[in-house]
Amino acid sequence: MITSNPPGPFDPTWDSLERYQVPEWYLDAKFGIFIHWGVYSVPAFGNEWYARNMYVQGSPEFQHHVKTYGPQDKFGYKDFIPMFKAELFDAEAWVELFEEAGAKFVVPVAEHHDGFAMYKTKSNGWNAAEMGPKRDVVGELADATRKHGLIFGVSSHRAEHWWFMNGGRDFPSDVQDPQYADFYGPAVSGPSDFGKNPPNEVHMDDWLLRCAELVDNYRPQLFWFDWWIEQPQFAPYLRRFASYYYNRAYAWGQGVAINYKNEAYPEKAAVFDVERGQLADIRPRFWQTDTAVAKNSWSHVEGMDYKTSESLIHDLIDIVSKNGALLLNIGPKSDGTIPEGDQAILRDIGAWLKINGEAIYGTRPWKVFGEGPTHVASGAFTDTNRAPFTEEDIRFTQKSGALYATVLKGVSGGAKIKSLSLNSGLEPRTIAKVELLGGGECAFTRDAEALHVSLPESIDRTHAVALKVSFE
C-alpha cells in the first residue's frame, strides 16, 4: 500500500486538494476517446457487464452462457481469457484513427469490474501481459498515443470488484473455487446491500496500490473513476490517491486530472463527469460527459445499436458550449479490430471537426450557451432522451476575441441568431464580419430581431455549420 505522500504542494486533505487547478490542455482539448476492451469482448453478448450477469440466475446472459458454453462450474468467466487473443491489435492503427476523428486525448479502460487488468501489474497474474493477449495493452496504447502528440489517460473500475461476481455464490460456479479467489474477488453482497458488507481494509489498500501503480508506470494525465468510489469508506483513500497523483504530476511537470461521478470528490478537487448525460446550462467549473457510440453497450456485442454521427456531433457542440468535454467510447472486437460501425462514426466526427474545429478546440463559454427550442435535460443516463435539434438551435463559444455561433441543423437559406440582435443586450460591440468556417465571408444584417446571415447554397448541410463572428 502507499505508505507516504510524495513531496509536492498537496496533502491528503480536502482543504489542500481543493487548491487543484484544471490543466489548460484539458480545457482546450474538448474531445477524447474512451475504450472498453477486455475479456468481456469475447462472448460479445449483452454488454460489458457479461462477467457479472452470466452468474445472475435467470438473466439473458446466464441463459445464453449455459446454452453456448455450458454450466458455470464447468466453464466460467476465467475460461474466456485464453480466447481473448487480440491477435490483430495494432495500437498505432488505433491511435491514427483517433487522431483522424479529431480526438485530443485517449483513455483505455485499464481494469474493468471483472478484475482482469489490461496492463502489466505486480498485484496478481490475471492481466493481459501474462494471460490472453500476453501484451501490455495499456503500455502499447500509451506509447502510440504520445507518439502522435495526444494526451494519454486511463480508467479504473476496480472499486466495484468487491461485489461484482457475487451471483456466483448462489449456485454451483467457479466463483466459489478457492484457487480462483484472487481473480473473482470477494464477491460479497451487491451495491444495494452496501451497508451490510462495506469493503474491508485489504480491498481498499489493494485498490489504492493498483491506482498508484498505474500512475507510476504509465504516467496518465487523466485518471477516470466509475461511480462506486462515492461510498463513505473510500473517502480517506480518495484523498490519499489524489495527493499522491497530483504530487507525482507536479514532479513530472505535467497537468493532470481525476474524473469522478456524483459527489465522490469535492467539485474543486477534481473534474466532474456525467455518464451518458449532459447539463442544461453552463457550469462555471469545467466538466465532462462520458458516453458511447452505441446505446446498448460500452463494449462490442453482437447487435450494436449505434447512435448517429449527427447526434454525437450535436452533443459535442452542446457540451462544449456549456464548458464541458466529451469522452466518447468505442468497443473493439476481441481480436483487436475496431468495428466498421465505430470507425464510420469516428471518421464522420473527424471530417466535421476538420472544418469546424476552430469553434470547438481552445474555446471557452460565452455569456449564454445558446438559443433554440430543444431542451437538453441535466443528469446521467439522459443522452437518448432529447428531441433532435432544429435549425433554430444555436450554440456559442468564444476564443481570441471572436464569437462562434454553431447552427446545429443545416439551414435552408440563412441563419437567424436572436442572441446577437441589437436589442438582446448580450453583445454591444459592432460586428465587423461573419465567416462560415470552411466557406469564407458571409453577407449579414443586424436588427432588433436578430443577426441575419446569408449562407451559400453550396455548403455541406449534413450536420452543423459554424459561423465566426468578428467585432470592430
C-alpha positions as CSV (number, residue, x, y, z in Angstrom):
1,M,0.0,0.0,0.0
2,I,1.0,3.7,-0.2
3,T,2.9,4.4,3.0
4,S,3.9,8.1,2.4
5,N,2.8,11.1,0.4
6,P,5.2,12.1,-2.4
7,P,6.8,15.6,-2.0
8,G,4.7,18.3,-3.6
9,P,2.1,21.0,-2.9
10,F,-0.7,18.7,-2.0
11,D,-1.6,17.0,1.3
12,P,-4.3,14.3,1.6
13,T,-6.9,16.7,2.9
14,W,-9.9,18.2,1.1
15,D,-8.7,21.7,2.0
16,S,-5.4,21.1,0.3
17,L,-6.8,19.2,-2.7
18,E,-9.4,22.0,-3.4
19,R,-6.4,24.1,-4.5
20,Y,-6.2,21.9,-7.6
21,Q,-6.4,23.6,-11.0
22,V,-7.7,22.0,-14.2
23,P,-4.8,22.0,-16.7
24,E,-5.0,24.1,-19.8
25,W,-4.6,21.1,-22.2
26,Y,-7.8,19.7,-20.8
27,L,-9.7,22.9,-21.1
28,D,-8.6,23.2,-24.7
29,A,-8.9,19.6,-25.9
30,K,-12.7,19.1,-25.6
31,F,-12.8,15.7,-27.2
32,G,-11.4,12.3,-26.3
33,I,-11.8,8.6,-26.9
34,F,-12.7,6.1,-24.3
35,I,-12.0,2.4,-25.0
36,H,-13.9,-0.5,-23.4
37,W,-12.0,-3.6,-24.4
38,G,-11.3,-6.7,-22.4
39,V,-12.3,-10.3,-21.7
40,Y,-16.0,-9.4,-21.9
41,S,-15.3,-8.7,-25.6
42,V,-15.0,-12.5,-26.3
43,P,-18.6,-13.5,-25.5
44,A,-19.8,-10.2,-27.1
45,F,-23.3,-10.7,-25.7
46,G,-25.5,-8.3,-23.7
47,N,-22.9,-5.7,-22.7
48,E,-19.7,-5.1,-20.8
49,W,-21.3,-6.5,-17.6
50,Y,-21.3,-10.0,-19.0
51,A,-18.9,-11.1,-16.3
52,R,-21.4,-10.3,-13.6
53,N,-24.7,-11.1,-15.5
54,M,-23.6,-14.6,-16.6
55,Y,-23.7,-15.5,-12.9
56,V,-27.1,-13.8,-12.3
57,Q,-29.7,-16.7,-12.5
58,G,-32.5,-16.0,-15.0
59,S,-30.7,-13.2,-16.8
60,P,-30.3,-13.3,-20.6
61,E,-26.6,-13.6,-20.1
62,F,-27.0,-16.6,-17.7
63,Q,-29.2,-18.4,-20.2
64,H,-27.0,-17.6,-23.1
65,H,-23.9,-18.7,-21.3
66,V,-25.3,-22.1,-20.3
67,K,-26.7,-22.7,-23.8
68,T,-23.5,-21.7,-25.6
69,Y,-20.7,-22.6,-23.2
70,G,-22.1,-24.9,-20.6
71,P,-22.7,-24.6,-16.8
72,Q,-20.8,-22.0,-14.9
73,D,-19.0,-24.6,-12.7
74,K,-17.6,-26.2,-15.9
75,F,-17.0,-23.0,-18.0
76,G,-16.6,-19.8,-16.0
77,Y,-15.7,-16.3,-16.9
78,K,-12.0,-17.1,-16.4
79,D,-12.2,-19.6,-19.3
80,F,-12.7,-16.8,-21.8
81,I,-9.2,-15.5,-21.0
82,P,-7.4,-17.9,-23.4
83,M,-9.9,-16.9,-26.1
84,F,-9.0,-13.3,-25.7
85,K,-6.0,-13.3,-28.1
86,A,-6.1,-9.8,-29.5
87,E,-4.2,-11.1,-32.5
88,L,-5.0,-8.1,-34.7
89,F,-4.5,-5.4,-32.1
90,D,-2.4,-2.6,-33.5
91,A,-2.1,0.4,-31.1
92,E,-0.6,2.6,-33.8
93,A,-3.5,2.0,-36.2
94,W,-6.0,2.7,-33.4
95,V,-4.4,6.0,-32.5
96,E,-4.2,7.0,-36.1
97,L,-8.0,6.5,-36.3
98,F,-8.5,8.5,-33.1
99,E,-6.3,11.3,-34.5
100,E,-8.4,11.3,-37.7
101,A,-11.5,11.6,-35.5
102,G,-10.1,14.8,-34.1
103,A,-9.7,13.4,-30.6
104,K,-7.1,15.1,-28.4
105,F,-6.9,12.5,-25.6
106,V,-7.2,8.7,-25.3
107,V,-8.5,6.8,-22.2
108,P,-8.4,3.0,-22.3
109,V,-10.1,1.0,-19.5
110,A,-7.1,-0.2,-17.5
111,E,-9.2,-2.5,-15.4
112,H,-12.9,-3.1,-15.6
113,H,-15.2,-4.5,-12.8
114,D,-14.2,-8.0,-13.9
115,G,-10.8,-7.8,-12.3
116,F,-8.7,-8.5,-15.4
117,A,-6.0,-5.9,-15.8
118,M,-5.2,-4.7,-19.3
119,Y,-1.7,-3.7,-18.1
120,K,1.4,-5.3,-16.6
121,T,0.8,-5.4,-12.8
122,K,2.5,-6.9,-9.8
123,S,-0.8,-7.3,-8.0
124,N,-1.5,-10.8,-9.5
125,G,-1.2,-12.7,-12.6
126,W,-4.6,-12.0,-14.0
127,N,-3.5,-9.4,-16.6
128,A,-3.2,-9.0,-20.3
129,A,0.6,-9.0,-20.1
130,E,0.7,-12.6,-18.7
131,M,-2.5,-14.1,-20.0
132,G,-4.8,-13.8,-23.1
133,P,-3.0,-11.4,-25.4
134,K,0.2,-11.6,-23.4
135,R,0.8,-7.9,-24.2
136,D,0.9,-4.8,-22.1
137,V,-2.1,-3.2,-23.9
138,V,-2.1,-0.1,-21.8
139,G,1.6,0.4,-22.3
140,E,1.3,0.0,-26.1
141,L,-1.5,2.5,-26.2
142,A,0.4,4.9,-24.0
143,D,3.4,4.8,-26.3
144,A,1.3,5.2,-29.5
145,T,-0.8,8.0,-28.1
146,R,2.1,10.1,-27.0
147,K,3.9,9.4,-30.3
148,H,1.0,11.1,-32.1
149,G,1.1,14.1,-29.7
150,L,-2.2,13.2,-27.9
151,I,-2.8,13.1,-24.2
152,F,-2.9,9.6,-22.5
153,G,-5.2,8.6,-19.7
154,V,-6.6,5.5,-18.0
155,S,-9.8,4.4,-16.3
156,S,-10.1,2.2,-13.2
157,H,-13.3,0.3,-12.3
158,R,-11.6,-1.8,-9.7
159,A,-13.7,-0.5,-6.8
160,E,-16.8,-2.4,-7.9
161,H,-14.9,-5.7,-8.0
162,W,-15.7,-6.1,-4.3
163,W,-19.2,-7.3,-5.2
164,F,-19.2,-7.8,-9.0
165,M,-19.2,-11.6,-9.2
166,N,-21.4,-12.2,-6.2
167,G,-24.1,-14.0,-8.2
168,G,-21.8,-17.0,-8.5
169,R,-22.1,-17.5,-4.7
170,D,-25.8,-18.6,-5.2
171,F,-25.4,-21.7,-7.3
172,P,-22.6,-24.1,-8.3
173,S,-20.0,-22.0,-10.1
174,D,-16.2,-21.5,-10.4
175,V,-16.6,-18.2,-8.4
176,Q,-16.7,-20.5,-5.3
177,D,-13.4,-22.3,-6.2
178,P,-10.7,-21.1,-3.8
179,Q,-8.0,-21.4,-6.5
180,Y,-9.6,-18.5,-8.4
181,A,-10.3,-16.3,-5.4
182,D,-7.7,-13.8,-6.4
183,F,-9.4,-13.3,-9.8
184,Y,-13.1,-13.4,-8.8
185,G,-12.5,-11.3,-5.7
186,P,-14.6,-11.1,-2.5
187,A,-17.8,-11.3,-4.4
188,V,-19.9,-10.2,-1.4
189,S,-23.4,-8.7,-1.3
190,G,-24.0,-6.3,-4.2
191,P,-24.2,-2.5,-4.3
192,S,-27.8,-2.4,-3.0
193,D,-26.6,-4.2,0.2
194,F,-23.6,-2.0,0.6
195,G,-24.3,-1.2,4.3
196,K,-24.2,-4.9,5.2
197,N,-20.8,-5.6,3.6
198,P,-18.7,-2.4,3.1
199,P,-15.3,-3.0,1.5
200,N,-12.6,-4.0,4.0
201,E,-9.1,-2.6,4.5
202,V,-7.5,-5.3,2.4
203,H,-9.7,-4.4,-0.6
204,M,-9.2,-0.7,-0.1
205,D,-5.4,-1.0,0.3
206,D,-5.3,-3.1,-2.9
207,W,-7.4,-0.6,-4.8
208,L,-5.1,2.2,-3.8
209,L,-1.9,0.2,-4.6
210,R,-3.3,-0.6,-8.1
211,C,-4.1,3.1,-8.8
212,A,-0.7,4.2,-7.7
213,E,0.9,1.5,-9.8
214,L,-0.9,2.9,-12.9
215,V,0.2,6.4,-12.1
216,D,3.9,5.4,-11.6
217,N,4.2,3.0,-14.5
218,Y,2.2,4.8,-17.2
219,R,2.0,8.5,-16.1
220,P,-1.5,9.1,-17.3
221,Q,-2.7,12.7,-17.4
222,L,-6.3,11.7,-16.9
223,F,-7.5,9.2,-14.4
224,W,-11.2,8.3,-14.7
225,F,-13.1,6.6,-11.9
226,D,-16.5,4.9,-12.0
227,W,-19.4,5.6,-9.6
228,W,-18.8,3.3,-6.7
229,I,-15.9,5.2,-5.2
230,E,-18.6,7.5,-3.7
231,Q,-19.0,5.0,-0.8
232,P,-18.0,6.6,2.5
233,Q,-15.2,4.1,3.1
234,F,-13.4,5.4,0.1
235,A,-13.1,9.0,1.3
236,P,-9.7,8.8,3.0
237,Y,-8.4,6.6,0.1
238,L,-9.6,9.2,-2.4
239,R,-7.7,11.9,-0.6
240,R,-4.6,9.8,-0.4
241,F,-4.8,8.9,-4.1
242,A,-5.4,12.5,-5.3
243,S,-2.5,13.9,-3.3
244,Y,-0.3,11.1,-4.5
245,Y,-1.2,11.6,-8.1
246,Y,-1.2,15.4,-8.1
247,N,2.2,15.4,-6.4
248,R,3.6,12.9,-8.9
249,A,2.4,15.1,-11.7
250,Y,4.0,18.1,-10.1
251,A,7.3,16.3,-10.2
252,W,6.7,15.4,-13.9
253,G,5.8,19.0,-14.7
254,Q,2.5,17.9,-16.3
255,G,-1.1,18.9,-15.7
256,V,-3.4,16.0,-14.8
257,A,-7.0,15.5,-13.8
258,I,-9.2,13.0,-11.9
259,N,-12.7,12.3,-13.2
260,Y,-15.4,11.5,-10.7
261,K,-19.1,11.0,-10.7
262,N,-21.9,12.2,-8.4
263,E,-20.3,13.6,-5.2
264,A,-17.3,11.3,-4.8
265,Y,-14.9,14.3,-4.8
266,P,-15.5,17.9,-3.8
267,E,-16.0,19.8,-7.1
268,K,-12.9,21.9,-6.7
269,A,-10.6,18.8,-6.1
270,A,-11.2,17.0,-9.4
271,V,-13.3,17.2,-12.7
272,F,-17.0,16.2,-12.5
273,D,-18.1,13.6,-15.0
274,V,-21.7,12.8,-16.2
275,E,-22.3,9.3,-17.5
276,R,-24.5,9.2,-20.7
277,G,-25.9,12.6,-20.0
278,Q,-25.3,16.3,-20.2
279,L,-26.1,19.6,-18.5
280,A,-28.9,22.0,-19.2
281,D,-26.8,25.2,-18.8
282,I,-23.2,26.4,-18.5
283,R,-21.4,25.0,-15.5
284,P,-18.8,27.5,-14.2
285,R,-16.4,24.7,-13.4
286,F,-15.1,22.6,-16.3
287,W,-16.9,19.2,-16.6
288,Q,-17.1,16.2,-18.9
289,T,-19.6,13.8,-20.4
290,D,-18.7,10.1,-21.0
291,T,-20.9,8.3,-23.4
292,A,-20.7,5.6,-26.1
293,V,-21.2,5.3,-29.8
294,A,-23.8,2.7,-29.1
295,K,-26.9,2.9,-26.9
296,N,-26.9,-0.7,-25.7
297,S,-23.3,-1.4,-24.7
298,W,-19.9,0.1,-23.9
299,S,-18.1,-2.9,-25.2
300,H,-18.6,-4.6,-28.6
301,V,-21.5,-7.0,-28.7
302,E,-23.5,-8.6,-31.5
303,G,-26.3,-6.3,-32.5
304,M,-24.8,-2.9,-31.7
305,D,-27.5,-0.2,-31.5
306,Y,-25.4,2.8,-32.8
307,K,-26.2,6.4,-32.4
308,T,-26.0,8.6,-35.4
309,S,-22.9,10.6,-36.2
310,E,-25.1,13.7,-36.4
311,S,-26.4,13.2,-32.8
312,L,-22.9,12.8,-31.4
313,I,-21.6,15.9,-33.2
314,H,-24.5,17.8,-31.9
315,D,-23.8,16.5,-28.4
316,L,-20.2,17.6,-28.7
317,I,-21.2,21.1,-29.7
318,D,-23.8,21.4,-26.9
319,I,-21.4,20.1,-24.3
320,V,-18.5,22.4,-25.3
321,S,-20.9,25.4,-25.2
322,K,-21.6,24.6,-21.6
323,N,-17.9,24.4,-20.5
324,G,-17.6,20.7,-20.9
325,A,-15.7,18.0,-22.8
326,L,-16.9,14.8,-24.5
327,L,-15.2,11.4,-23.8
328,L,-16.7,9.2,-26.5
329,N,-16.4,5.4,-26.1
330,I,-15.8,2.7,-28.7
331,G,-15.7,-1.0,-28.2
332,P,-13.1,-3.1,-30.2
333,K,-13.7,-6.7,-31.0
334,S,-11.8,-9.4,-29.1
335,D,-9.3,-9.8,-31.9
336,G,-8.3,-6.2,-31.6
337,T,-10.1,-4.8,-34.6
338,I,-12.4,-1.7,-34.3
339,P,-15.8,-2.5,-35.8
340,E,-16.7,-0.7,-39.0
341,G,-19.7,1.0,-37.3
342,D,-17.4,2.6,-34.7
343,Q,-14.9,3.6,-37.3
344,A,-17.5,5.3,-39.5
345,I,-18.8,7.4,-36.7
346,L,-15.3,8.5,-35.7
347,R,-14.5,9.4,-39.2
348,D,-17.7,11.4,-39.6
349,I,-16.9,13.4,-36.4
350,G,-13.3,13.9,-37.6
351,A,-14.5,15.2,-41.0
352,W,-16.8,17.8,-39.3
353,L,-14.0,18.8,-36.9
354,K,-11.5,19.3,-39.7
355,I,-13.7,22.1,-41.0
356,N,-15.3,23.4,-37.8
357,G,-12.8,22.5,-35.1
358,E,-11.9,26.2,-34.7
359,A,-15.3,26.6,-33.0
360,I,-14.5,23.8,-30.5
361,Y,-10.8,23.4,-29.6
362,G,-9.4,26.0,-27.3
363,T,-12.7,27.8,-26.8
364,R,-14.4,29.0,-23.7
365,P,-18.2,29.5,-22.9
366,W,-19.8,32.8,-23.9
367,K,-22.4,34.7,-21.9
368,V,-25.1,32.2,-22.7
369,F,-24.6,28.7,-24.1
370,G,-27.1,29.1,-26.9
371,E,-30.6,29.5,-28.1
372,G,-33.4,27.5,-29.6
373,P,-36.4,25.3,-28.7
374,T,-34.8,22.0,-28.0
375,H,-34.4,21.2,-24.3
376,V,-31.4,19.2,-23.0
377,A,-32.0,17.6,-19.6
378,S,-29.4,17.6,-16.9
379,G,-28.1,14.4,-15.4
380,A,-26.8,10.9,-16.1
381,F,-28.4,8.5,-18.5
382,T,-30.4,11.1,-20.3
383,D,-28.4,11.1,-23.6
384,T,-31.1,9.5,-25.7
385,N,-34.0,11.5,-24.2
386,R,-33.7,14.7,-26.1
387,A,-35.5,15.5,-29.3
388,P,-33.4,16.1,-32.5
389,F,-32.0,19.6,-32.7
390,T,-33.5,22.1,-35.2
391,E,-32.1,24.9,-37.4
392,E,-33.2,27.3,-34.6
393,D,-30.9,25.6,-32.1
394,I,-27.6,27.5,-32.0
395,R,-24.6,27.1,-29.6
396,F,-22.0,29.7,-28.8
397,T,-18.3,29.5,-27.9
398,Q,-15.6,32.2,-27.9
399,K,-11.8,32.4,-28.4
400,S,-9.3,35.2,-29.1
401,G,-12.0,37.9,-29.2
402,A,-14.1,36.1,-31.7
403,L,-17.5,34.6,-31.1
404,Y,-18.5,31.3,-32.7
405,A,-22.2,30.5,-33.4
406,T,-22.8,26.9,-34.5
407,V,-26.2,26.2,-36.1
408,L,-27.0,22.6,-35.1
409,K,-29.1,21.7,-38.1
410,G,-28.3,22.6,-41.7
411,V,-30.3,25.7,-42.6
412,S,-32.2,26.1,-45.8
413,G,-31.2,29.6,-46.6
414,G,-29.7,31.7,-43.9
415,A,-29.1,31.7,-40.2
416,K,-31.0,33.9,-37.8
417,I,-29.2,34.5,-34.4
418,K,-31.5,36.2,-31.9
419,S,-28.9,36.4,-29.2
420,L,-27.0,38.8,-31.4
421,S,-29.9,41.1,-32.1
422,L,-29.4,44.8,-31.4
423,N,-31.9,44.5,-28.6
424,S,-30.7,41.4,-26.9
425,G,-28.3,43.2,-24.6
426,L,-25.8,40.4,-24.9
427,E,-23.3,41.8,-27.4
428,P,-22.9,45.6,-27.6
429,R,-19.9,45.5,-29.9
430,T,-20.2,46.3,-33.6
431,I,-19.9,43.3,-35.8
432,A,-17.2,43.7,-38.4
433,K,-17.7,40.4,-40.4
434,V,-19.2,37.0,-40.3
435,E,-17.4,34.0,-41.8
436,L,-18.5,30.5,-42.4
437,L,-15.8,28.1,-41.2
438,G,-14.5,26.4,-44.3
439,G,-16.6,28.6,-46.6
440,G,-15.5,32.2,-46.5
441,E,-17.1,35.5,-45.6
442,C,-20.9,35.8,-45.5
443,A,-23.3,38.8,-46.0
444,F,-25.2,39.8,-42.9
445,T,-27.6,42.3,-41.5
446,R,-28.3,43.1,-37.8
447,D,-31.6,44.5,-36.5
448,A,-33.7,44.5,-33.4
449,E,-34.9,40.9,-34.1
450,A,-31.6,39.0,-34.9
451,L,-28.3,38.8,-36.7
452,H,-29.3,37.6,-40.1
453,V,-26.6,35.7,-42.0
454,S,-26.7,34.6,-45.6
455,L,-25.2,31.2,-46.4
456,P,-24.1,29.9,-49.7
457,E,-26.3,27.3,-51.3
458,S,-23.2,25.0,-51.9
459,I,-22.4,24.4,-48.3
460,D,-22.5,20.9,-46.7
461,R,-25.5,20.9,-44.5
462,T,-25.1,17.3,-43.3
463,H,-24.5,18.1,-39.6
464,A,-24.0,21.6,-38.4
465,V,-22.5,24.8,-39.7
466,A,-20.2,27.1,-37.6
467,L,-20.0,30.8,-38.0
468,K,-17.2,33.0,-36.8
469,V,-18.3,36.5,-35.7
470,S,-15.6,39.2,-35.5
471,F,-16.0,42.6,-34.0
472,E,-14.7,46.1,-34.7
